Amino acid sequence: MDTPPPLTRPTPPTDADVAAFREQLGRPPRGLRAIAHRCPCGLPDVVETAPRLEDGTPFPTTYYLTCPRAASAIGTLEADGVMRQMTERLREDAELADAYRAAHQDYLARRDAIEELVGFPSAGGMPDRVKCLHVLVAHALVAGPGVNPLGDEALAMLPEWWRKGPCVSVPDSGPEAASGDGEKTAEGGTS
C-alpha cells in the first residue's frame, strides 16, 4: 500500500460503533473498551479490549482487528507463508529481532496500563515468532509507524481496503460514529 491509514485517537465506542462491530464480526463485542483505530471510511477497524473479559477470563489480545476486508487481505498473506518468512528472518536478523522485542514490550506496556496479566504473553507470537499478522497489523495501526516492524511490513503489503467504502452497512453510522463522540455507559455503549 502506498499510503497507510492515518493514526486516529482512541475514542469511547458509540452505539453505531457497537453495531458496526456486530456486523463486522457477526457477534457482539466482548470486553470492548475503546475504538483504538478508525478506518478512513469512519468505521472501527481496530478495537481495544479489556485484558480480562467480564467473567474474569484473561484476554491478552488488547488490539483486535475488526474490518473483514483488512482481515481477509491479512489472511491471504498468512496463507502465502508471510508469517513463516518473518519468523525465519527474526532468527537471522538481530536488529529486526531487537526491534520486534521492543514492539512486544510496547504491547505489554499498553496492556498493563489497563490491567496487568501476570504470566500471560503479549499477542501475535511476540517476541520470538510471528503467529498472527492480524494482531501485528492492529498494533501497527494503533501505535503508528516505527513501533512494530513486522506489523508495519504486513500493513505495507495490504491493499487499501477502505477504497471501496465501508465494509459493513450500519444504519446509525453518521458523523457521531465517525468522530467517536458520545458518552460511554457501563455496558460499553453510549447513552
C-alpha positions, 0 to 999 in steps of 0.5 A: 500500500502506498499510503497507510491509514492515518493514526486516529485517537482512541475514542469511547465506542458509540452505539453505531460503533457497537453495531458496526462491530456486530456486523463486522464480526457477526457477534457482539463485542466482548470486553470492548473498551475503546475504538483504538483505530478508525478506518478512513471510511469512519468505521472501527477497524481496530478495537481495544479490549479489556485484558480480562473479559467480564467473567474474569477470563484473561484476554491478552489480545488488547488490539483486535482487528475488526474490518473483514476486508483488512482481515481477509487481505491479512489472511491471504498473506498468512496463507502465502507463508508471510508469517513463516518468512518473518519468523525465519528472518527474526532468527537471522536478523538481530536488529529486526529481532531487537526491534520486534522485542521492543514492539512486544514490550510496547504491547505489554506496556499498553496492556498493563496500563489497563490491567496487568496479566501476570504470566500471560504473553503479549499477542501475535507470537511476540517476541520470538515468532510471528503467529498472527499478522492480524494482531501485528497489523492492529498494533501497527495501526494503533501505535503508528509507524516505527513501533512494530516492524513486522506489523508495519511490513504486513500493513505495507503489503495490504491493499487499501481496503477502505477504497471501496467504502465501508465494509459493513452497512450500519444504519446509525453510522453518521458523523457521531460514529465517525468522530467517536463522540458520545458518552460511554455507559457501563455496558460499553455503549453510549447513552 
